[in-house]
Amino acid sequence: MDDDRPDVLLTGLLFYDLVLTGLGKPPTPGEEIWTGGMGCGPGGIANLAVAAARFGLRTSLATVFGDDLYGEYCRDILCDQEDIDLSLSRTADGWPTPVTVSLAYGHDRALVTHGQEPPYSQDALMGDPPEARTALVHIEAEPREWLAKAAANGTHIYADVGWDPTQRWSTDLLDQLALCHAFLPNETEAMAYTRTDSAVAALGTLSELVPVAVVTRGGSGALAVDQTTGEYADVPALDVDVLDATGAGDVFGASFVAASLGGWPLEERLRFAVLAAGLSVGQHGGALAAPGWYGVDRWWRSLADPELKRAYGFLADRLPTDPGPPVAYAPVTPPARQH
């Protein structure tokens, strides 16, 4: 019998992203820097939604759009271009879509955001969440009611977590992992929350709290344990030129979910997620940097390095026969509306 549930359920704050690259150095007060690199598009929770949808996953997004040009543009991109289900989303009258300007230089970036708290909470948007195969969530100190409902529905929760500005790293947050199938923090977050001094030690602690534990390590790759299969994997990152790292962690998470839904072995899941994230940093950040099947297929077909050919040989059997049309990367300016 066909499974018509969403593959991925998402909720969170959406931004309109304007990304400036090639700065060379951060600006200082009173200084003007000209740069030749710029891209715009949806950001925030849209990063996960687009990354998942570009791997052919049925993606349902609950977010809030402002009733302004930025909100209209983001809605058009997500619904019409990326085929994301927005039936759980709302447009808020008189509320401005949050806008983030990202100044990317080197392997880092500075962000300036204009916005207000949305008029609808995640719980209000979700209500009684639809049954879904997975949900990708960002857990916070205050638990969301919809998360427990989704887990009770049989939805597998894949969670990440953000930087704690208080730097208290309360271990109470880890209590929410009881609802989760997988947890994918970066190594700084993982070590801080587990009070350990290495990524390996942090992974060991987390593997006792959640069936699938993953620790991402940026330029050092990622490692993971899957207690449901008894697998352990530690894979290196790709050697890539970084244009903008914005959203790379989201691409990693969505790619890991796509491979997990395919039933791939843990090392393949991890290599695939590292690859997709690595491909994304070569484009202007935000949602539209996600490579999708098209980007992965193009990389595989152009690959000459024999060592990488061996490591990623599994792609020969995993890539779809038709990887789809070229993905649309972030335009320099929004295209003019056709009337």
C-alpha atoms as one frame of an Amber mdcrd trajectory, in Angstrom:
protein
   0.000   0.000   0.000   1.310   3.444  -0.904   2.541   5.599   1.976   1.186
   9.084   1.282   2.477  10.650   4.501   4.899  13.570   4.212   8.472  12.331
   4.212   9.606  15.361   6.209   7.657  17.688   8.504   9.203  21.059   9.383
   8.367  24.165  11.344  10.380  27.229  12.300  11.152  30.835  11.443  11.683
  31.827   7.818  13.962  34.665   6.711  14.641  36.496   3.484  18.422  36.170
   3.110  20.699  38.616   1.314  24.207  37.138   1.173  27.286  39.199   0.242
  30.470  37.259  -0.532  34.042  37.999  -1.553  34.554  40.736   1.015  38.152
  39.755   1.749  37.849  41.110   5.293  35.096  42.264   7.627  34.045  45.904
   7.259  34.966  48.442   9.909  32.908  51.474  11.001  33.067  54.293   8.481
  34.323  52.003   5.700  32.624  51.002   2.463  33.548  47.694   0.825  32.520
  46.786  -2.704  32.074  43.119  -3.535  31.214  41.241  -6.700  29.401  38.357
  -4.996  25.756  38.481  -3.929  22.779  36.148  -3.729  19.269  36.297  -2.296
  16.547  33.826  -1.406  14.636  32.151   1.427  16.601  31.244   4.565  16.073
  29.989   8.103  13.764  26.976   8.169  13.613  27.172   4.354  17.194  25.834
   4.289  16.005  22.463   5.574  12.843  22.447   3.490  14.557  23.091   0.165
  17.431  20.701   0.915  14.919  17.917   1.632  12.650  18.672  -1.318  15.579
  18.659  -3.757  16.204  15.020  -2.805  12.663  14.187  -3.852  11.230  14.041
  -0.338   7.597  15.060   0.170   8.195  18.087   2.381   5.580  19.845   4.524
   6.523  23.214   6.037   4.690  25.164   8.740   6.028  28.719   8.901   4.877
  32.341   8.861   5.212  34.669   5.881   4.896  38.425   6.179   2.385  40.163
   3.902   5.193  42.020   2.155   7.336  41.618  -0.963   9.872  39.462   0.885
   7.203  37.080   2.141   5.515  36.867  -1.252   8.827  36.142  -2.955   9.782
  33.407  -0.457   6.347  31.779  -0.702   6.534  31.731  -4.506  10.000  30.154
  -4.445   9.093  27.453  -1.923   5.703  26.541  -3.360   6.027  27.082  -7.100
   9.731  26.453  -7.687  10.569  23.857  -5.021   7.165  22.113  -4.731   7.014
  22.315  -0.933   3.637  21.829   0.770   2.761  25.066   2.600  -0.758  24.102
   3.707   0.295  24.398   7.381   1.859  27.840   6.841   0.200  31.227   7.336
   0.589  34.754   6.039   0.444  37.354   8.830  -1.135  40.733   8.088   1.050
  43.668   9.048   3.990  41.507  10.130   7.304  42.006   8.308   9.133  38.963
   6.996  12.469  38.810   8.869  15.417  39.874   6.688  19.012  38.760   7.269
  22.060  40.288   5.613  24.973  37.837   5.694  28.513  39.148   5.228  30.537
  36.075   4.296  34.330  36.037   4.373  36.744  33.149   4.786  35.051  30.192
   6.479  32.768  32.375   8.587  30.204  35.132   8.261  28.569  37.961  10.203
  24.786  38.285  10.264  22.561  41.330  10.710  18.833  40.623  11.004  15.735
  42.794  11.067  12.576  41.182  12.387   9.999  40.607  15.095   8.643  37.586
  16.895   6.082  35.876  14.624   2.415  36.186  15.626   1.925  32.409  15.500
   3.925  29.935  17.577   5.155  26.576  16.302   2.488  24.852  18.376  -0.235
  27.086  16.910   0.934  26.364  13.373   1.191  22.628  13.915  -1.868  22.022
  16.092  -2.260  18.265  15.947   0.581  17.576  13.507  -0.081  15.327  10.530
   1.475  11.904  10.575   4.828  12.069   8.819   7.711   9.670   8.282  10.216
  12.100   9.825  10.407  15.580  11.313  13.514  17.742  11.315  13.468  19.942
  14.401  15.604  22.471  16.207  15.208  21.762  19.913  15.277  24.664  22.347
  15.242  25.066  26.124  11.436  25.310  26.168   9.947  22.056  24.797   7.387
  22.375  21.988   4.080  20.588  22.560   3.788  19.470  18.942   6.983  17.454
  19.213   5.525  14.956  21.679   2.384  14.655  19.540   4.449  13.959  16.436
   6.543  11.339  18.216   3.352   9.678  19.474   2.151   9.563  15.831   5.144
   7.401  14.975   7.083  10.231  13.346  10.858   9.767  13.653  12.281  12.990
  15.087  15.695  14.110  13.781  16.881  16.967  16.006  19.641  19.507  16.071
  20.396  22.298  18.535  21.900  25.757  18.385  24.500  27.817  20.174  23.530
  28.710  23.762  24.169  32.470  24.135  24.074  32.089  27.934  26.771  29.388
  27.650  25.173  27.519  30.538  24.486  24.538  28.252  21.755  23.177  30.514
  21.638  19.399  30.375  17.858  19.651  30.879  17.632  20.206  27.137  18.878
  16.666  26.563  15.708  15.356  28.253  13.924  16.057  24.963  16.048  13.406
  23.265  13.700  10.818  24.751  11.305  11.848  21.938  13.970  11.698  19.226
  15.187   9.047  16.824  18.362  10.962  15.945  20.377  13.909  17.262  22.849
  15.810  15.049  24.728  18.559  16.960  28.103  19.972  15.965  31.108  19.041
  18.087  31.167  22.297  20.070  27.509  21.885  21.042  27.882  18.151  21.677
  30.863  18.558  24.008  29.264  21.465  25.864  25.969  19.694  26.535  27.612
  16.401  27.540  30.431  18.004  29.570  33.038  16.041  27.598  36.319  17.109
  26.019  36.248  15.348  22.643  33.802  14.643  19.847  34.242  10.890  20.367
  33.456  11.124  24.087  30.439  13.336  23.389  29.173  10.841  20.825  29.494
   8.052  23.381  27.350   9.945  25.889  24.721  10.926  23.318  24.474   7.376
  21.971  23.048   6.353  25.347  20.254   8.937  25.009  19.066   8.531  21.418
  19.064   5.636  18.892  21.123   7.497  16.268  23.755  10.020  17.395  25.742
  12.139  14.945  28.429  14.730  15.705  29.409  17.041  12.858  32.946  18.444
  12.804  32.958  21.003   9.995  36.211  20.699   8.058  37.027  17.484   9.945
  33.978  15.566   8.748  31.489  13.743  10.983  31.101  10.672  13.160  28.034
   8.709  14.196  26.650   5.707  16.038  23.440   3.864  15.137  22.350   1.763
  18.096  19.532   0.193  16.073  22.031  -1.495  13.742  25.207  -1.516  15.864
  27.079   0.589  13.279  29.793   3.201  13.887  31.178   5.521  11.216  33.762
   8.307  11.062  34.159  10.048   7.705  36.327  12.978   6.567  35.081  16.186
   5.014  35.662  17.001   1.368  38.423  19.411   0.444  36.307  22.228  -1.011
  36.585  25.948  -1.569  34.149  27.733   0.739  32.178  30.603  -0.773  29.583
  30.751   2.012  28.938  28.216   4.783  25.445  29.536   5.614  22.985  26.636
   5.807  25.567  23.864   5.376  24.480  22.213   8.627  20.874  22.205   7.421
  21.880  20.578   4.139  23.782  17.950   6.141  20.710  17.174   8.259  18.278
  16.963   5.354  20.696  14.774   3.365  21.167  12.430   6.309  17.387  12.065
   6.591  17.051  11.381   2.853  19.668   8.633   3.028  18.134   7.229   6.224
  14.701   6.988   4.587  16.439   5.057   1.813  17.681   2.511   4.355  21.357
   3.103   3.580  24.173   1.806   5.841  25.435   4.370   8.353  28.749   5.102
   6.619  26.933   5.799   3.342  24.432   8.066   5.109  27.244  10.007   6.721
  29.376  10.299   3.562  26.335  11.425   1.579  25.480  14.136   4.127  29.103
  15.343   4.243  29.167  15.465   0.436  25.916  17.420   0.117  26.988  19.918
   2.772  30.369  20.277   1.065  28.729  20.985  -2.281  26.441  23.601  -0.721
  29.258  25.824   0.570  30.392  26.511  -2.990  27.190  28.484  -3.616  25.685
  31.565  -2.010  24.177  30.451   1.288  20.591  30.001   2.308  18.097  27.521
   0.990  19.002  27.752  -2.683  22.580  26.494  -2.141  21.277  22.926  -1.606
  22.639  20.632  -4.346  19.814  18.079  -4.580  20.158  14.948  -6.688  21.196
  17.057  -9.664  24.210  18.524  -7.858  25.324  15.190  -6.417  24.956  13.457
  -9.793  26.961  16.176 -11.521  29.736  15.873  -8.917  29.860  12.086  -9.244
  30.016  12.151 -13.036  32.871  14.680 -13.026  34.857  12.905 -10.284  38.380
  11.865 -11.280  40.049  11.302  -7.882  40.440   7.486  -7.548  40.344   7.564
  -3.748  37.067   9.497  -3.721  35.750   7.218  -6.459  36.263   4.272  -4.142
  34.890   6.014  -1.047  31.768   7.193  -2.863  31.371   4.186  -5.137  28.011
   3.459  -3.499  26.562   6.439  -5.393  26.645   4.406  -8.602  23.772   2.335
  -7.174  22.086   5.088  -5.158  21.725   7.916  -7.656  18.360   8.057  -9.432
  18.289   7.326 -13.147  16.862  10.807 -13.670  18.431  13.309 -11.240  16.052
  16.007 -12.446  16.669  19.423 -13.982  19.443  21.772 -12.840  18.670  23.322
  -9.460  18.071  27.068  -9.254  20.807  28.738  -7.238  20.374  32.098  -5.504
  19.897  34.974  -7.960  21.742  38.231  -7.454  18.406  40.030  -7.275  14.862
  38.654  -7.241  13.640  38.132 -10.803  11.022  40.581 -12.020   7.482  39.300
 -11.616   5.786  38.237 -14.823   2.372  39.864 -15.288
